[in-house]
Structures are given as C-alpha cells and as structure tokens.
Amino acid sequence: MNELTEKFWPAIKLLILPYCILLFLLFYPINYFVYSPGGLSEVENMIEIDYNSDKVIEGSISTTYIMDLNRPTFFQFIIGYFSPYSTIGELSGSNLDYTNQEIIEISYLDKYTSVDAAIIVAYLQLESEESPGVHISYTESIMVYGKATYLSNYDEIAFGDEFIQVIGDQDEVITTIEGIPLGTTSLDTYTFTFKNEAGMEYLVDLTKNEDTNKFGITLKNYYIVDKENTTPQYTEVSSNIGGPSGGLLQTLSIYNMLSDTDLTHGLKIAGTGTIEYDGSVGYIGGVKQKIATAYLNKVDVFFIPFLDEEYYYDNYIEALRSCDELGIDPTGWLQPVASFQDVLDYLQGLGE
C-alpha cells in the first residue's frame, strides 16, 4: 500500500462499507421461505379436452397459486416480513438439504402427478355415472420422490425416475416398496434398477448408511394415465406453476367439461387442495396467501380442505384465522370440503 493510499484508506473504507452492506442485503441468501399472494389460473386453459363443443360453460373454475420464494436475500426477507399478506418461515426437513433447483424439480413433479390424479378421479366419477364416451386407463408405478444427503451415488438418480426392481437377499427380485430391504439384512449394498425420463433403464449399487441403516432414498407409489386407451383425449398445456395443490380444482374442471350439465352456474369458482386417488382432499400450504388472492380476485366460491376441526393444521381453521387477520368476511364464499364428492354435492345443490 503506497503512502497516498494509506493516508486515505480510512475514508475509502467508509465509502466502500455501505456498498458492501448493500450487496450483502441484495444477494446473500438465507435458509427461509417467503409465501406471498399470487393469482388464479383457469384450469380449462391448462388442460385441453375434446369435449362437447356445443356445451356452454358460463362460469370459470381456477386453481390458486402463490409466490413461493426459497432462500430469499435479506432484502427480500425484510420486504416479506413487513408485508401483512406474506408468511415467513425457516426451511426445514429435506428442503433444508435440497438446492433451490431440486425444490423446483420436486414441485413440478408434484404438479404432473397431481394432474394425472385429477384426470383419474374425474374420469372414474364420470364412468360411475355411465357418462357416454368416457373411459380411463392407467397403470401403477413407483417413482423416486426424495433423496437424503447421505445417499450413495446421489447424482446418478434423478427425481421422478421410475423404480423397476432391486435384487435382495438370496438374489430375490423385489418390485414393490414394501419388499425393499430397509432394516438389518445380510447385505450392505444392493443393485437397484431405475428408468429415467428418456425411458432408458440403468443400474445403481446403493449402500446403506452406517448410522441410519437405510439407503437414503424415498420411493412413492403413483398412477400414470394410459393416454392412448383413454377417451376423450386430453392435452396438458405447459406452465410455470408447480405443486400439487391445484388437484381438487383440476378434478372439478375436468369433470365439468365432460359432464352434461354446467356446475359453475355462472360463478367464479376457485379453491385449493390436493386430490387423492380415492377422491379425498389433502392438506396444502400457503392458506393465508390463497385466501388473500381469492378475495382480491372477487371469487364467488372458494373451496378449502376440511380434514378435522380438532387437527391443528386443518386448512379450514387456518383459513378462518387468516380471514379474521386480514379483515375478510368468509360468509357465503369460503366452503370447507373433505372430498371431491363434497364439491359436487355443494355445486349440484346450488342448481337445485
């Protein structure tokens, strides 16, 4: 450092320090998440089905999405902290270990499996009502849904890859989740077979973790629609919205497009909730932001999961608290449901 620089260095540091702090606030990520209100997406624009073109749907059916920011910068965190419509929390569980890109991959995986579940539930409901020309065909499969940090060969296996089999003790071929050896067995390393998105099968030797005695991989059952043997045909339109919480409204919209009557009654219908293969509705996150989004978009009917009023995380109870906090009157438009049948009963009741 020369004499001139040394002389003015204290002043230079005072000038540089605010810029360093600003850069830190703008770009340094922290292990939190921020939920903020988003918008509505009409399902008919996301799933195109060859239904009766003479049928007029007077209202609309939309899913509700929120803005989900993982690992925000300090600046984004502060904005969310002072917003009355935002929710902030610490990343936990597997999300704390996953990169943001991996979290996004899982979110889109949830969406795609959710759409298939919505197709299956809606078509099966129509089949049970003997709707002409409606038939669904699907197959069961097992996919990679989670990976622990200690998983051996971590990068060789991708989220959404299909599990085919594993060679167990005594060279037994296992093709079910229940049969996969997790506890104490005679082997530490097993050869798994998976199929990737391109349809190529590959082998991976996975070794159990010494501390957990597990492989560190989460597998999940799901169903894939056989589009060639399903009628009417449908097309999924790509979108940048992820997650499974649109399942209930996707099911309703698909059913409404293919049924003889219009269940919307000219209303602006929205909601949230996952859809299970048996037609039951599942828990979702971001309730406060979805309530605010529905209210700001002047929704006439908003369906919310209602699992058990004694259950702490029940979405309906959470929704009522959010309405009270935001000064919103839920009367007449916030409708709790536990199943897809509850939704049909409510809307059919409006018609009667």
N, C-alpha and C positions, 0 to 999 in steps of 0.2 A: 504494500500500500504506500503510495507516494505521499509527500508532505501535504500537498493540496487536498488530496482525497481524505487523508487522516484528519485534517482540520475541519472539513465539512461533513465528515461521516455521521456525527450525531444528528445533524439536520437532515441528511439523506435518509437515515433510518426512520425519522419521524414522518418523512414524506412517503416512504415505501410501506410502512406498517399498516396504514389504513387500506391500501390496495391489497395487501396480503390477507388481511382480515376479510375484505370483500370477496376475494377469490375463494377463500375458505368457506364462507357462507353460501356462495353461489354454486360451488361444485363438490363440496365434500359430502358424501352420502352417509346416512346413519341408519341403523337397523330398526326402523319403524315403518309403519304403513299409514297412509292417509286416504280415507274414503271421502269423496265429495260427490254432490249430486251430478247426475249425467243427463239422460234423456230417454225417449221412447223409441222403439223400433217396431214397426208393424211387421208381424210375422209373415203376412202374405207377400211382403217384399223380400223375405229371406228364404222362404220355401215355396217354390212354384209347383203347383199340382194341376194335372189335367182334369179339372172338374167341370161340371155343367156350366157352360158359358152363359146360359140363359138365367142362371140364378143371380139375384142381386143381393149383395151384402151391404146393408145400409150403414152399419156402424163400422168400428175398427177394433182389432184385437192386437195389443202390443206387449212386448216384453219391456222391462225396465232395466236399464243399465246405469252403472255408476262409474265415476272416475276413480280407479284404484291405482295408487302410486306406492310402489315398494321402494324402500331405501331412498327417501327424499333427501334433498340437501337441507342444510339448516334453514336456509331462506324459505324453501317450500314448507318445511315443518312449521316455521313461525306463522306463515300465512294460514295454514290449516288450523293451527292452534287457536287463532283468534277468530276463525270463521264459525258462526253459530250452526252452520249446516254440515260441518265436517266432523269426522271421527278419527282420532289418532290412537294408535296402539303399538306396542312393541312386537316385532316379528318373533314368532315362537315356533317350536317344533321343527318340522322339516323345512319350512320356509326360511328359517334362520340359516340353514346349511346350504339351501339351493341358491344359485345365482338368479338374478332377475330374469335372465333369458330362460332358465329352467322353469321358473314360476309361470312365465308366459306360456311355455310349451304345455305344461300341465293344464293351464286354464283353457287352452284351445282343445286339448284332448277331452276335457270335461264337456266342452260345448258339443263336439262331434258325437260323443257317446250319448249326450242328452238329446240331440236331435233324433238319433235312432230310437231311443226310448220313447220319445214323443210320437214318432211315426207308429211304433208298435202298439202303444196303448190306444191311440186314436183309431187305428185300423181295426184292432181287436174289438173295440167297443162297437164300431160300425158293423163288423161281422156278426157280433152277437145280436144286433138289431136286424140282421138279414138285409143289410143295405145292398142293393144290386150292384155288381161290378167291383166290389171292394174285397180284396184278398191280400193278406200279408204273409210273407215267408221270411224266416230268419234263422240264423244259426247261433249257437252259443260258442263263446271263445274266452280266452284268458289273456289279459294284457299286462305289460309292465306299467305299474302305476306309481311306484316310489322306489327311490334308491338311497340307502344310507351312505354316509361318507366313508364308512369302512368297507363298503362293497368291493371285493376284488374285481379287477377288470372293469372298473366303473365306466370308463369311456367307451367300452365296446358294446354296451347295451343302451338302447335309446328308449325314452318314454314312449309308450304306445306300441312297442314291438310285441308281437304275439308269442306267448309261451306255447311250445309244442310238446316237449317232454323233458324228463330228466331220468338218467339211469341211476337207480337207487342201489341199496344193498342186494347182494346175490344177483346183480345185473337185472333187477326188476325194472321194467319200463313203467314210469308213472306219468300220467297225463292229466291229473286233477290237482287242484290246490291242496285239498285235504291230504293227498298222499305224499306231498313233498316232505322229505325228512328235515325237521327243524331242530329236534332235540338231540339227545345223545344217541349216536349211531356208531357203527364200526368204521365209517369213513369220515374224513375231514373235507375232502374235495370231491365234487360231483360234476359230471358233464351235463350241462343244460343245452337244450336246442331251442332257438328262437327263430322267428321270421320277421324280417324288417319291413319297412313301408313299401319297398320295391318288390316284395314277395320272395326274397331270397332267404333261405334257411342258413343259419350259421351255428356253430358250436362254441360254447364258452365253458371253461373249467372254473367253477366258483368254489372258493374255500371258505369254510365257516370262520367267523371271528372268534378268537380265543376267549374274549370277555363275555360276549353275548351268546355264543354257541349258535348263531344264526348267520344266514348268508348276507343279510342286509338288503334284500330285495322284496318289494311289495307287489304282489300279483292280485288282480281283480277280475272277477267274472263280468262279462258284458255280452250283449247280443248285437249281431251285425245283420242288418236288413239285406235280404237277397233281392236286390232291385229288379233283376231280370224276371223273377217269378212273383213280383208284387204289382198289383194293379189297384187304382190308377198309378201311372208313373209319376215320379216327382223329381225335382232338381233342387239341390241346396245352393243358394247364392252365397258366395264368399263374403265375409265381413270381418271387421277387426274387433268384434265383440266376442269375448271369451266367457268361460264359466258355465256352470250347469243350471243357474237359477232361472233361466228362461223356459225350462222344460214344461212347466204347467201350462203357460200361455201358448207355447208352441203346440201342445197337445190340443188345446181348445180351438185354436185357429185351424189346424188340420181337420179336426172333426167338423168344424163349422163349414169349411169349404166343401166337404164331401157329403154332408147330410142334406136332407130335403128341405129343411127349414133354416132360417137365419136366426141364430140365437142372440145376435147383437142387439136387436130391437132398435137399431139406430143409435146405440150408445157408444161412447168412447170407453172401451174396456182395456184395462191393463192389470198388472199384478206381478207377482214373483213367487218362486217356489220350484224346487227340483221335482222331477217326476220319476217315480219308481216303476218297475215293470208291472207291479200289481195294481198300479193306478193311485197309490198313496202319494202324498205330497211331503217333501222333505225340507229340512231346515236350510236357511240361507243367511248370508251376512249382508251388512250394509243397509239394514232396515231403515234407519233414520234418513239416509240419503235417498232411498227409493220412495219413502213417504213424501219427502220434500219435492222430489221430481214429479210424482203423480199429482200432487196438489198444484204445483206451478203450471203443469200442463193441462189443468182442468179436466182430469179424468172423472168419468161418471161412476164407474165401478172399479174398485181395486181389490184383487184377491190376495190374501196373505196367509201363509201356513199357520194352522192352529193345531198343535200337537197335543198339548196337555197343559191346562191352566196352572197346574202345580209345578210344571217344569220351568226352571229358572230361565232357560234360553228360548222359551217359546216365542216365536216371531210375532204372534198377535199381541201378546202382552207387551213386548218390546215396541210394537207399532203404536199402541195406545200411549205408552210413555213418551214416545217421540212426538206424537200429535200434541200432547199436553205441553211438552217442552217448546215446541215450535208455534204454539198458539193456533193449532189447526183443529177444526171440529170434524171428527171422523164419522159422524152420524150420517147414515144413508149411503156412503160410498166405500167404506172400509169393510170388506167381507171376509171373515175367517173361514178357511176350508181345510179339511184334512185329507181329501181325496179328489180325484177328477170327477167322480160321481157327484160330490157335493157341489161342484161348479155347475154341472149340468142341471142338477135339481134346482139350483137358485135361478139360473137363467130361464129354464123352462117354466119356472113358477112366475117369472115376470110376464111371460107370454100369456099365461092363464089368467 
